[in-house]
Amino acid sequence: MINLNTASILLAAVSLAGSVAYVLARWKDKGTAAAIAKTAASSAFVALAFVNGATETTYGQLILAALIFSWLGDMLLLSLTSSFLLAGIASFFAAHLAFAIAFANNALNASAGAITFLLALVFGILVLRWLWKYLNGFYRIAVPLYLVAIASMIALAIAASFVSLPPTVAVGAVAFAISDISVARDRFIEKSVANKAWGLPLYYFAQILLAASVSFRAE
């Protein structure tokens, strides 16, 4: 079971509350407040993994690495410049890969993983068709690779959830992937606080579930 100690509950609450505060600050065009809220929210999910013993197992260490990459991506995406956007995409790409490796480091249901990967790829192709006309140059290579990484992460999360990890891992991986749609829409199609209003809380919910999952594994 998830370790529902006081520290875990408080950190999860800080992370979710910070995500809501960030959306409100962006809506009110309060850049400094938004940066503080996002930093607190992201730091809280990293701390959540620490207090649940992430450093004590291989699985926990891999999840912690993924969360740190997510934290870095969050900080980079506070900027609107293209160079920071590219660095943020690279950081989240690394986060998805680290999560995938963490899930693969467990017993897997191969059939569930294969079926999920194919379904995720089909969904990824639909997303790519939706985004394609808005992409140019490097992004026409980066975005397809990013979608493959997402499909791999989801497939491995579900494959592991069938055998060795709790269902919350699959829920967290899928929620993380869906939240990426809000980021893509905001960056490539239309910048709007509405994208953040649903995407950011979903993203932080996903990170909380994945951070808390380190308490399930003990080697």
Secondary structure, 3 states (H helix, E strand, C coil): CCCCCHHHHHHHHHHHHHHHHHHHHHHCCCHHHHHHHHHHHHHHHHHHHHHCCHHHCHHHHHHHHHHHHHHHHHHHCCCCCHHHHHHHHHHHHHHHHHHHHHHHCCCCCHHHHHHHHHHHHHHHHHHHHHHHHHCCCCHHHHHHHHHHHHHHHHHHHHHHHCCCCCHHHHHHHHHHHHHHHHHHHHHHHCCCHHHHHHHHHHHHHHHHHHHHHHHHCCC
